[in-house]
Amino acid sequence: MNRLSGKKVVVIRTGALGDVLMILPFLQAVQSVQPECLHVVVEARQKELMQGFDCVDRAFAADDLQWW
């Protein structure tokens, strides 16, 4: 696979806990291609959980981004 040349990858997945956990294999695959650029946007209640996974560089709460 080709590296992403320092680009950041942002994965947006809001929903219930099970929905978010189901994307972990995908996040691990993305992290294996570009290990220092993976950001995720999740519901506020899952932000702390996502920060605990090694494959996630930074987690954001959707509410904090004020996209509404």
Order of alpha helices (4+ residues) and beta strands (2+ residues): beta-alpha-alpha-beta-alpha-beta-alpha
